[in-house]
Amino acid sequence: MSSTAQTTTGFAERYQSILVPVIFEPWARELIRRADPQAGEHILDLGCGTGVVTRQVAALNLPLGSLTSVDHSQEMLDVARRLSKDSGLNAEWIQADASALPFKNEMFELAFCQQALQFFPDRPAALHELHRVLKPDGRVVCCVQGALDVNPMLLAQAKALDEFVGPTAGDAVRAICSLPDAHTLRDLFEEAGFHKVRVEPVTLDLQHPDARAFAVGAMGGMHTGDKLSGLAQANIDGATDAFLTGLGPCFDGIGMQFPHLSHVVQART
């Protein structure tokens, strides 16, 4: 992908086209399998990004009570709304802060939160808000990225960005893995009022047939924005090559296959 192509396509579009199919669709399926949504339920997708969990829930074709998706990023929501409109999906997309949800008490039976909790500036407040808007005996299913050193794709990405873009760009990857401790996760949920809290390490085996395309797309479509925009092509190529080298045995010379470890949290109000 050329630097020109990167600057003419928004980061949320690249996030959707590159990261969502490889990482977030498989995790969405895993969370939905565990949650087992039921007909008539009112469902919240908190930190929805471009709406992959929402779309996967809608694909179940259940007669839901409602489907509501919240994110702080307008650009992510713009992509989610476009995809929703294209597919005829009936969901409400709301821009809001997770620590100040614009809902009355006890609105939802089920909430999802995929790879978002670690980014909330005030995690306790966000979980208290989530507890407030869930009905009694409501349930939440959440996944949070594990440690950097057990996620080879993210480790390779962080090192490549450190070297060719700078430590601030690498820090954006490290932020993905900023809540890796299972005990901390359990404490956060219990202190917010949740019970029957279960925290389980889960590894999905993920892959992409074109590792070079994934590398450029991943570094250019991160949750915090494009990390390659404005770089000289030589630096983009250098970062890409470093990413691929850093994958080690996860890269076969063309494609990539890598373990992706997260903690899955299931809890009830």
BAFI-3210 file (N, C-alpha, C; in Angstrom, 3 decimals, decimal comma, padded with zeros to 6 digits):
// residues 269
n [1|2|3|4|5|6|7|8|9|10|11|12|13|14|15|16|17|18|19|20|21|22|23|24|25|26|27|28|29|30|31|32|33|34|35|36|37|38|39|40|41|42|43|44|45|46|47|48|49|50|51|52|53|54|55|56|57|58|59|60|61|62|63|64|65|66|67|68|69|70|71|72|73|74|75|76|77|78|79|80|81|82|83|84|85|86|87|88|89|90|91|92|93|94|95|96|97|98|99|100|101|102|103|104|105|106|107|108|109|110|111|112|113|114|115|116|117|118|119|120|121|122|123|124|125|126|127|128|129|130|131|132|133|134|135|136|137|138|139|140|141|142|143|144|145|146|147|148|149|150|151|152|153|154|155|156|157|158|159|160|161|162|163|164|165|166|167|168|169|170|171|172|173|174|175|176|177|178|179|180|181|182|183|184|185|186|187|188|189|190|191|192|193|194|195|196|197|198|199|200|201|202|203|204|205|206|207|208|209|210|211|212|213|214|215|216|217|218|219|220|221|222|223|224|225|226|227|228|229|230|231|232|233|234|235|236|237|238|239|240|241|242|243|244|245|246|247|248|249|250|251|252|253|254|255|256|257|258|259|260|261|262|263|264|265|266|267|268|269]
n.u [000,854|000,647|002,001|000,409|-002,090|-002,623|-003,016|-005,334|-007,326|-009,289|-008,263|-010,103|-011,447|-009,364|-008,799|-011,205|-011,102|-008,730|-007,923|-010,306|-011,494|-009,450|-008,818|-010,923|-013,435|-013,240|-012,952|-015,348|-017,211|-016,479|-017,101|-019,864|-020,727|-020,246|-021,919|-024,495|-026,934|-030,431|-033,795|-035,700|-034,088|-032,496|-029,674|-026,363|-023,535|-020,576|-018,039|-017,828|-016,412|-016,014|-018,271|-018,363|-019,150|-021,817|-022,827|-022,407|-024,064|-026,548|-026,616|-027,475|-030,150|-032,175|-035,246|-034,721|-035,008|-033,771|-030,876|-028,001|-025,259|-022,197|-019,615|-016,649|-015,452|-016,086|-015,347|-015,016|-017,677|-018,941|-018,109|-019,245|-021,998|-022,325|-021,808|-023,834|-026,099|-025,739|-026,197|-028,737|-029,116|-030,630|-029,843|-028,919|-026,663|-024,405|-022,551|-020,558|-019,174|-017,756|-017,830|-019,967|-022,696|-025,470|-028,008|-030,973|-031,367|-030,988|-031,489|-030,620|-030,273|-028,003|-024,551|-021,810|-018,258|-015,658|-012,248|-011,882|-012,046|-009,491|-008,716|-010,325|-010,376|-011,170|-011,543|-012,878|-015,126|-016,390|-017,126|-018,832|-020,873|-021,662|-022,664|-024,805|-026,573|-027,343|-029,820|-031,206|-029,523|-028,430|-026,041|-022,571|-020,148|-016,827|-013,744|-010,249|-007,085|-004,235|-000,922|001,875|004,177|003,280|001,918|002,761|002,373|001,615|003,839|005,863|004,886|004,996|007,794|008,686|007,457|008,581|011,231|011,119|009,258|008,922|008,994|006,514|004,631|005,056|004,198|001,454|000,751|001,572|-000,297|-002,545|-002,144|-002,339|-003,761|-003,283|-003,557|-005,202|-006,216|-006,442|-008,414|-010,591|-010,932|-011,655|-014,185|-015,643|-015,510|-017,088|-019,559|-020,353|-021,058|-020,391|-018,103|-016,043|-012,863|-011,026|-008,203|-007,873|-006,942|-006,888|-006,257|-005,027|-004,961|-003,536|-003,466|-001,647|000,953|002,475|000,705|-001,058|000,624|001,198|-001,414|-002,246|-000,528|-001,222|-003,872|-004,580|-006,243|-005,726|-005,199|-003,521|-000,285|001,669|001,309|002,565|005,197|008,311|008,565|010,606|010,896|008,395|008,590|010,740|009,678|007,683|009,172|010,614|008,533|007,645|009,952|010,104|007,978|008,910|008,647|005,946|005,559|005,555|006,903|005,144|002,369|000,814|000,456|-000,745|-000,772|-003,285|-003,752|-006,099|-007,885|-011,000|-013,835|-016,596|-019,567|-022,135|-024,825]
n.v [-001,191|002,173|005,316|007,392|006,193|005,572|008,073|008,948|007,368|006,954|006,254|004,679|003,326|001,738|000,276|-001,155|-002,627|-004,117|-004,922|-005,737|-008,068|-009,971|-009,996|-008,937|-009,923|-012,801|-012,749|-011,501|-013,468|-015,416|-014,168|-013,798|-016,429|-017,290|-015,578|-016,105|-014,740|-013,903|-014,067|-011,084|-009,688|-006,700|-005,241|-004,112|-002,778|-001,906|000,443|000,069|000,410|-000,043|-001,544|-004,394|-006,453|-005,790|-006,171|-008,914|-009,935|-009,080|-010,672|-013,074|-013,071|-012,839|-011,923|-009,211|-007,078|-004,578|-003,071|-001,562|000,583|001,927|004,332|006,341|007,487|009,386|008,939|006,160|005,422|006,535|004,827|002,471|003,127|003,438|000,833|-000,464|000,688|-000,175|-002,895|-003,044|-003,197|-002,875|-000,831|001,287|003,892|005,504|008,262|008,527|008,913|006,279|006,413|007,979|007,186|007,681|006,672|005,453|003,896|000,335|-000,735|-002,718|-006,213|-007,582|-007,008|-006,276|-005,925|-005,409|-005,519|-002,888|-001,917|-001,524|000,892|002,849|005,933|006,202|003,522|002,260|003,996|003,626|000,919|000,980|002,537|000,791|-001,302|000,058|000,486|-002,012|-004,547|-006,132|-009,143|-009,013|-009,558|-009,444|-009,683|-009,645|-008,884|-008,551|-007,526|-009,653|-009,868|-008,134|-009,656|-012,194|-012,057|-012,326|-010,973|-008,344|-007,610|-007,619|-005,541|-003,336|-003,100|-002,559|-000,078|001,464|001,604|002,759|004,801|005,933|006,123|006,954|006,083|003,326|003,073|003,242|000,708|-000,759|000,189|-001,242|-003,563|-002,951|-003,762|-006,396|-008,204|-010,780|-010,818|-008,105|-007,380|-008,911|-007,686|-005,065|-005,471|-006,642|-004,615|-002,767|-003,735|-006,076|-009,613|-013,192|-013,266|-014,229|-014,837|-015,646|-016,910|-016,848|-018,105|-017,359|-018,683|-016,924|-015,574|-014,308|-014,107|-012,497|-011,196|-008,875|-006,924|-006,910|-005,939|-003,242|-002,236|-002,685|-001,066|001,350|001,608|001,794|001,928|004,370|005,969|006,638|005,453|005,605|007,664|010,374|009,558|008,954|006,871|005,001|004,672|003,609|001,182|000,126|-000,151|-002,000|-004,235|-004,744|-005,412|-007,824|-009,424|-009,496|-011,131|-013,690|-017,205|-017,044|-016,006|-017,060|-016,283|-015,396|-015,447|-015,051|-016,508|-016,513|-016,665|-015,219|-013,812|-013,170|-012,005|-013,241|-011,947|-012,775|-011,837|-011,025|-008,800]
n.w [000,000|-000,867|000,401|-000,387|-000,777|001,856|003,016|001,876|002,750|005,584|009,007|010,389|008,381|007,394|009,696|009,846|007,410|007,515|010,229|011,523|010,137|010,590|013,361|015,096|014,242|014,657|017,492|018,203|017,495|019,348|021,823|021,535|021,324|023,927|025,368|024,471|023,262|023,644|022,322|022,357|024,099|025,288|024,093|024,613|023,029|024,051|023,538|020,768|018,406|014,962|014,853|014,839|016,685|017,070|014,459|014,192|016,193|015,188|012,943|013,890|013,641|015,545|017,188|018,643|021,570|021,521|019,978|020,758|020,277|021,370|021,168|021,625|019,464|016,684|014,065|013,897|014,427|012,207|010,141|011,112|010,995|008,231|007,271|008,592|007,415|004,783|005,047|006,024|008,733|011,906|014,247|017,002|016,986|019,018|020,084|022,850|026,154|027,963|030,713|031,303|030,492|028,317|029,259|030,891|034,132|034,380|031,718|029,913|029,154|028,440|027,850|025,745|025,542|023,710|023,630|024,648|027,259|028,375|027,332|028,383|030,026|032,714|034,240|036,518|036,807|034,340|034,471|036,679|035,552|033,512|035,046|036,189|034,023|033,295|033,680|036,684|037,437|034,963|032,323|031,414|028,880|028,156|026,518|027,001|026,056|026,468|027,972|026,476|025,898|025,400|023,103|020,060|017,571|018,263|019,777|017,829|016,260|018,019|018,439|015,831|015,317|017,361|016,430|013,830|013,769|016,318|019,966|020,994|019,148|019,387|022,008|021,701|020,862|023,085|024,867|024,180|025,493|028,174|030,377|031,583|033,687|035,355|037,989|038,587|036,749|037,708|040,235|039,445|038,257|040,377|042,301|041,056|041,477|040,270|040,211|040,416|038,864|036,308|035,066|032,332|030,637|027,173|024,049|020,669|017,461|014,903|011,532|008,427|004,911|003,536|004,803|004,611|003,598|005,730|007,758|006,978|006,888|009,529|011,091|010,047|010,651|013,327|016,573|017,704|015,609|012,429|012,222|010,326|008,589|006,750|006,881|005,209|002,317|002,517|005,279|005,909|004,528|005,933|008,540|007,993|007,104|009,460|011,189|009,981|010,213|012,974|013,591|013,502|013,669|013,143|010,685|007,392|005,166|003,304|004,200|007,471|010,699|013,913|017,531|019,581|022,498|025,011|027,937|028,843|030,271|032,176|033,711|036,165|037,113]
ca.u [000,000|001,464|001,690|-000,717|-003,327|-002,862|-003,495|-006,651|-008,287|-009,247|-007,764|-011,205|-011,688|-008,294|-009,078|-012,289|-010,768|-007,580|-007,900|-011,569|-011,653|-008,420|-008,785|-012,129|-014,531|-013,142|-013,237|-016,782|-017,894|-016,196|-017,875|-021,286|-020,943|-020,280|-023,037|-025,741|-028,052|-031,763|-034,844|-036,318|-033,143|-031,949|-028,244|-025,458|-022,161|-019,857|-016,754|-018,185|-015,552|-016,760|-019,532|-018,305|-019,980|-023,209|-023,208|-022,449|-025,302|-027,661|-026,603|-028,179|-031,557|-033,087|-036,116|-034,201|-035,714|-033,045|-029,442|-027,452|-023,802|-021,625|-018,174|-016,278|-014,866|-017,054|-014,895|-015,394|-019,131|-019,321|-017,936|-020,260|-023,307|-022,349|-021,942|-025,178|-027,054|-025,540|-026,727|-030,104|-029,098|-031,385|-029,162|-028,741|-025,243|-024,350|-021,241|-020,645|-018,087|-018,150|-018,036|-021,171|-023,581|-026,715|-029,131|-031,567|-030,982|-031,565|-032,037|-030,123|-030,039|-026,701|-023,598|-020,515|-017,197|-014,544|-010,970|-012,100|-011,918|-008,134|-008,540|-011,175|-009,569|-011,594|-012,127|-013,895|-016,357|-017,039|-017,763|-019,989|-021,914|-022,160|-023,503|-026,038|-027,513|-027,782|-030,924|-030,828|-029,063|-027,903|-024,725|-021,604|-019,058|-015,808|-012,390|-009,197|-005,829|-003,245|000,372|002,569|005,184|002,651|001,198|003,894|002,061|001,666|005,220|006,568|004,393|005,530|009,222|008,843|007,083|009,624|012,445|010,980|008,363|009,255|008,410|005,099|003,867|005,135|003,363|000,060|000,585|001,663|-001,560|-003,486|-001,845|-002,110|-004,577|-003,090|-003,597|-006,531|-006,674|-006,865|-009,706|-011,621|-011,157|-012,381|-015,594|-016,282|-015,655|-018,176|-020,825|-020,654|-020,769|-020,148|-017,086|-015,140|-011,832|-010,406|-007,308|-008,311|-006,083|-007,391|-005,227|-005,471|-004,089|-003,780|-002,695|-000,658|001,453|002,952|-000,478|-001,574|001,531|000,967|-002,768|-002,352|000,147|-001,916|-005,286|-004,696|-007,329|-005,327|-004,919|-002,503|001,079|002,595|001,011|003,596|006,539|008,899|008,298|011,678|010,588|007,255|009,117|011,561|008,793|007,011|010,149|010,909|007,346|007,641|011,068|009,761|007,001|009,610|007,997|004,547|005,589|006,101|007,456|004,019|001,268|001,121|-000,454|-000,219|-001,680|-003,759|-004,202|-006,853|-008,718|-012,436|-014,512|-018,057|-020,038|-023,552|-025,098]
ca.v [000,000|003,376|006,335|008,180|005,460|005,659|009,395|009,213|006,490|007,215|005,143|003,787|002,458|000,742|-000,578|-002,047|-003,516|-004,967|-005,499|-006,365|-009,459|-010,865|-010,052|-008,625|-010,829|-014,042|-012,508|-011,240|-014,771|-016,087|-013,525|-014,064|-017,842|-017,387|-014,802|-016,751|-013,773|-014,493|-013,250|-010,095|-008,986|-005,398|-005,540|-002,974|-003,017|-000,770|000,547|-000,775|000,600|-000,011|-002,258|-005,806|-007,271|-005,455|-006,845|-010,361|-010,199|-008,911|-011,789|-014,207|-012,940|-012,973|-010,755|-008,555|-005,910|-003,445|-003,262|-000,222|000,543|003,174|004,527|007,753|007,958|009,658|008,318|004,743|005,331|006,829|003,573|001,535|003,516|003,142|-000,613|-000,805|001,103|-001,033|-004,238|-002,963|-003,533|-001,945|-000,584|002,689|004,198|006,666|008,727|008,836|008,497|005,075|006,733|008,815|006,632|008,455|005,737|005,334|002,701|-000,991|-000,769|-003,812|-007,537|-008,117|-006,038|-006,719|-004,920|-006,108|-004,823|-001,458|-001,530|-001,062|002,253|003,808|006,739|005,930|002,170|002,023|004,736|002,985|-000,326|001,363|002,934|-000,418|-001,992|000,845|000,400|-003,398|-004,960|-007,132|-010,413|-008,798|-010,162|-008,767|-010,503|-008,656|-009,411|-007,567|-008,075|-010,137|-009,181|-007,952|-010,679|-013,452|-011,748|-012,045|-009,996|-007,006|-007,350|-007,250|-004,231|-002,320|-002,924|-001,911|001,322|002,101|001,820|003,532|005,940|006,559|005,425|007,287|005,152|002,020|003,108|003,003|-000,741|-001,206|000,526|-002,333|-004,618|-002,231|-004,314|-007,828|-009,024|-011,339|-010,412|-006,708|-007,386|-009,393|-006,651|-003,955|-005,841|-006,842|-003,316|-002,048|-004,333|-007,328|-010,854|-014,358|-012,793|-015,278|-014,308|-016,827|-016,661|-017,527|-017,850|-017,679|-018,815|-016,007|-015,627|-013,460|-014,699|-011,552|-010,569|-007,518|-006,068|-006,773|-005,085|-001,840|-001,881|-002,679|000,121|002,527|001,601|001,534|002,588|005,747|006,687|006,177|005,662|005,686|008,846|011,401|008,990|008,647|005,491|004,141|004,349|002,689|-000,121|-000,365|-000,593|-003,222|-005,326|-005,045|-006,112|-009,194|-010,124|-009,685|-012,209|-014,961|-018,370|-016,753|-015,533|-018,117|-015,678|-014,799|-015,239|-015,067|-017,206|-016,109|-016,771|-013,926|-014,124|-012,173|-012,494|-013,081|-011,733|-012,933|-011,425|-010,663|-007,710]
ca.w [000,000|-000,950|001,402|-000,904|-000,463|003,290|003,425|001,315|003,407|007,013|009,821|010,755|007,223|007,363|010,850|009,461|006,291|007,816|011,573|011,937|009,680|011,119|014,829|015,860|013,899|015,440|018,908|018,334|017,480|020,621|022,887|021,322|021,687|025,381|025,917|024,057|023,266|023,558|021,726|023,227|024,963|024,938|024,090|024,489|022,570|024,622|022,863|019,619|017,239|013,700|015,000|014,462|017,577|016,747|013,211|014,415|016,948|014,257|012,001|014,493|013,213|016,672|017,401|019,836|022,066|020,943|019,787|020,930|020,200|021,870|021,063|021,764|018,206|015,628|012,810|013,984|014,315|010,814|009,394|011,604|010,451|006,799|007,112|009,070|006,382|003,612|005,305|006,535|010,160|012,743|015,515|017,349|017,149|019,900|020,526|024,279|027,037|028,702|032,129|031,421|029,464|028,244|029,367|032,211|034,870|034,129|030,355|029,076|029,751|028,037|027,313|025,238|025,507|023,068|023,510|024,869|028,665|028,684|026,820|029,081|030,956|034,088|034,159|037,547|036,500|033,192|034,906|037,496|034,609|032,855|036,035|036,377|032,900|033,135|034,546|037,689|036,862|033,624|032,155|030,560|028,346|027,808|026,348|027,211|025,548|027,413|028,037|025,197|025,631|024,968|021,867|019,163|016,537|018,858|020,162|016,596|015,840|018,934|018,177|014,522|015,445|018,172|015,652|012,601|013,955|017,583|021,122|021,198|018,306|020,035|023,215|021,323|020,869|024,470|025,533|023,914|026,477|029,431|031,466|031,317|034,896|035,618|039,323|038,475|036,056|038,638|041,243|038,823|038,083|041,678|042,959|040,390|041,895|039,564|040,917|039,549|037,916|035,833|034,172|031,723|029,509|025,951|022,894|019,340|016,429|013,858|010,357|007,263|003,812|003,031|006,018|004,325|003,531|007,094|008,535|006,621|007,304|010,984|011,628|009,529|011,023|014,757|017,290|018,018|014,367|011,495|012,713|009,195|007,796|006,719|006,838|003,915|001,927|003,025|006,676|005,898|004,143|007,032|009,617|007,537|007,134|010,864|011,695|009,465|010,843|014,375|013,735|013,648|013,057|012,788|009,299|006,546|003,966|002,575|005,134|008,899|011,600|015,213|018,682|020,081|023,855|025,770|029,034|028,664|031,541|032,206|035,034|036,286|038,035]
c.u [000,886|001,083|000,556|-002,034|-003,653|-003,474|-004,885|-007,727|-008,165|-008,806|-008,891|-011,563|-010,619|-008,431|-010,141|-011,848|-009,651|-007,709|-009,168|-011,702|-010,672|-008,554|-010,178|-013,349|-014,412|-013,435|-014,718|-017,560|-017,685|-017,019|-019,355|-021,618|-021,080|-021,508|-024,389|-026,934|-029,396|-032,747|-035,428|-035,353|-032,751|-030,443|-027,443|-024,094|-021,351|-018,431|-016,805|-017,239|-016,371|-017,937|-019,520|-019,158|-021,456|-023,661|-023,304|-023,691|-026,507|-027,765|-027,258|-029,653|-032,536|-034,005|-035,747|-035,103|-035,107|-031,574|-028,814|-025,935|-023,228|-020,126|-017,882|-015,812|-015,924|-016,646|-015,213|-016,897|-019,608|-019,199|-019,002|-021,634|-023,406|-022,542|-023,325|-026,231|-026,969|-026,187|-028,161|-030,224|-029,813|-030,709|-029,081|-027,268|-025,107|-022,909|-021,363|-019,395|-018,570|-018,419|-019,230|-022,159|-024,937|-027,962|-029,687|-031,090|-031,685|-032,241|-031,736|-030,002|-028,614|-025,834|-022,339|-019,526|-015,947|-013,328|-011,128|-011,809|-010,539|-007,887|-009,384|-010,323|-009,900|-012,313|-013,150|-015,209|-017,114|-017,753|-018,930|-021,157|-022,517|-023,074|-024,844|-027,043|-027,947|-028,907|-030,420|-030,597|-028,688|-026,491|-023,874|-020,559|-018,063|-014,510|-011,391|-007,871|-004,906|-001,937|001,059|003,485|004,588|001,808|002,222|003,596|002,175|003,082|006,039|006,165|004,974|007,001|009,469|008,511|008,090|010,807|012,256|010,056|008,702|008,525|006,956|004,200|003,895|004,280|001,894|-000,232|000,629|000,392|-002,618|-003,353|-001,675|-002,947|-004,497|-003,333|-005,014|-007,074|-007,152|-008,222|-010,829|-011,958|-011,973|-013,871|-016,291|-016,483|-016,736|-019,542|-021,197|-020,346|-020,697|-019,141|-016,146|-014,170|-011,029|-009,442|-007,734|-007,372|-006,793|-006,213|-005,697|-004,485|-004,495|-002,911|-001,585|-000,144|001,925|001,773|-001,061|-000,700|001,276|-000,415|-002,903|-001,707|-000,499|-003,370|-005,510|-005,814|-007,003|-004,933|-003,756|-001,108|002,091|002,398|002,135|005,008|007,018|008,674|009,367|011,426|009,393|007,726|009,958|010,723|008,098|007,955|010,484|009,759|007,382|008,768|010,740|008,730|007,653|008,864|006,525|004,419|006,259|006,724|006,401|002,898|001,745|000,042|000,090|-001,243|-002,038|-004,436|-004,904|-007,454|-010,180|-013,075|-016,003|-018,529|-021,527|-023,718|-025,728]
c.v [001,237|004,359|007,217|007,512|005,575|007,005|009,690|008,310|006,697|005,996|004,175|002,844|001,375|-000,236|-001,616|-003,064|-004,492|-005,670|-006,252|-007,793|-010,430|-011,070|-009,963|-009,449|-012,159|-013,851|-012,199|-012,558|-015,506|-015,485|-013,831|-015,512|-017,989|-016,683|-015,442|-015,782|-014,464|-013,514|-012,307|-009,309|-007,627|-005,486|-004,265|-003,465|-001,786|-000,726|-000,222|-000,640|000,740|-000,973|-003,740|-006,682|-007,037|-006,187|-008,353|-010,750|-010,119|-010,087|-013,047|-014,226|-013,250|-011,752|-010,059|-007,420|-004,640|-003,815|-001,875|-000,303|001,920|003,186|006,016|008,346|008,144|008,989|006,828|004,576|005,633|005,578|002,566|001,852|003,190|001,649|-001,090|-000,483|000,184|-002,400|-004,228|-003,302|-002,454|-001,834|000,915|002,922|005,521|006,994|009,154|008,354|007,302|005,360|007,650|008,387|007,334|007,570|005,759|004,040|001,458|-001,084|-002,049|-005,118|-008,039|-006,993|-006,754|-005,570|-005,621|-005,183|-003,305|-001,032|-000,968|000,371|003,289|004,605|006,472|004,581|001,900|002,741|004,089|001,710|-000,061|001,781|001,724|-001,193|-001,271|000,600|-001,033|-003,715|-005,933|-008,497|-010,260|-009,340|-009,341|-009,788|-009,535|-009,383|-008,264|-008,219|-008,515|-009,374|-009,146|-009,123|-012,037|-013,238|-011,335|-011,031|-008,581|-006,646|-006,922|-005,855|-003,125|-002,046|-002,215|-000,429|002,089|002,510|002,819|004,743|006,685|005,892|005,769|006,367|003,750|001,949|002,857|001,509|-001,264|-000,888|-000,549|-003,410|-004,043|-002,733|-005,844|-008,756|-009,481|-010,903|-008,963|-006,610|-007,829|-008,319|-005,488|-004,275|-006,000|-005,518|-002,463|-002,655|-005,615|-008,517|-011,995|-013,990|-013,948|-014,653|-015,497|-016,408|-017,499|-017,125|-018,273|-017,737|-018,042|-016,019|-014,606|-013,985|-013,809|-010,733|-009,142|-006,543|-005,852|-005,807|-003,614|-001,394|-001,776|-001,430|001,419|002,619|001,314|002,354|004,045|006,529|006,092|006,490|005,806|006,941|009,880|010,873|008,867|007,173|004,532|003,750|003,413|001,280|-000,721|-000,890|-001,902|-004,409|-005,733|-005,802|-007,578|-010,014|-010,452|-010,776|-013,570|-016,098|-018,154|-016,282|-016,592|-017,599|-015,017|-014,435|-015,263|-015,816|-017,019|-016,350|-015,380|-014,185|-012,939|-012,829|-012,223|-013,005|-011,930|-012,641|-011,105|-009,526|-008,248]
c.w [000,000|000,138|000,944|-000,580|001,002|003,669|002,879|001,906|004,902|007,802|010,177|009,612|007,138|008,520|010,490|008,408|006,626|009,160|011,932|011,420|010,331|012,620|015,451|015,478|014,646|016,926|019,138|018,375|018,802|021,757|022,757|021,664|023,201|025,978|025,622|024,113|023,031|022,922|022,780|024,080|024,382|025,150|023,838|024,026|022,960|024,073|021,556|018,438|015,971|013,694|014,716|015,365|017,271|015,492|013,394|015,223|016,019|013,295|012,572|014,116|014,340|016,741|018,707|020,285|021,515|020,840|019,743|021,013|020,521|021,623|021,225|020,447|017,131|014,321|012,786|013,784|012,898|009,950|009,814|011,022|008,965|006,554|007,546|008,018|005,167|003,801|005,819|008,007|010,958|014,103|015,745|017,662|017,890|020,246|021,985|024,979|027,854|030,171|032,364|030,346|029,477|028,279|030,781|032,870|034,318|032,761|029,600|029,861|029,517|027,482|026,854|025,347|024,981|022,930|023,640|026,300|028,970|028,235|027,560|030,083|032,421|034,085|035,259|037,250|035,349|033,613|035,849|036,602|033,907|033,797|036,191|035,265|032,605|034,120|035,612|037,040|035,385|033,525|031,191|030,129|027,712|027,485|026,375|026,845|026,671|027,292|026,676|024,890|025,267|023,710|020,799|018,071|017,089|019,288|018,945|016,130|016,714|018,644|016,851|014,600|016,296|017,301|014,520|012,723|015,239|018,734|021,387|020,375|018,899|021,290|022,903|021,260|022,300|025,253|025,311|024,984|027,885|030,604|031,402|032,500|035,234|036,972|039,314|037,800|036,994|039,671|040,663|038,709|039,431|042,403|042,316|040,701|041,182|040,456|039,908|038,456|037,581|034,834|033,644|030,610|028,304|024,820|021,623|018,375|015,204|012,697|009,304|006,126|003,271|004,208|005,783|004,265|004,922|007,899|008,262|007,096|008,802|011,580|011,148|009,939|012,483|015,387|017,587|016,772|013,597|012,031|011,576|008,364|007,902|006,699|005,394|003,599|002,446|004,477|006,785|005,549|005,261|008,183|009,247|007,601|008,569|011,514|011,274|010,079|012,299|014,618|013,922|012,972|012,721|011,333|008,437|005,255|003,112|003,549|006,576|009,658|013,003|016,316|019,180|021,428|024,492|027,001|028,682|030,048|031,342|033,616|034,972|037,285|039,319]
res [m|s|s|t|a|q|t|t|t|g|f|a|e|r|y|q|s|i|l|v|p|v|i|f|e|p|w|a|r|e|l|i|r|r|a|d|p|q|a|g|e|h|i|l|d|l|g|c|g|t|g|v|v|t|r|q|v|a|a|l|n|l|p|l|g|s|l|t|s|v|d|h|s|q|e|m|l|d|v|a|r|r|l|s|k|d|s|g|l|n|a|e|w|i|q|a|d|a|s|a|l|p|f|k|n|e|m|f|e|l|a|f|c|q|q|a|l|q|f|f|p|d|r|p|a|a|l|h|e|l|h|r|v|l|k|p|d|g|r|v|v|c|c|v|q|g|a|l|d|v|n|p|m|l|l|a|q|a|k|a|l|d|e|f|v|g|p|t|a|g|d|a|v|r|a|i|c|s|l|p|d|a|h|t|l|r|d|l|f|e|e|a|g|f|h|k|v|r|v|e|p|v|t|l|d|l|q|h|p|d|a|r|a|f|a|v|g|a|m|g|g|m|h|t|g|d|k|l|s|g|l|a|q|a|n|i|d|g|a|t|d|a|f|l|t|g|l|g|p|c|f|d|g|i|g|m|q|f|p|h|l|s|h|v|v|q|a|r|t]
***
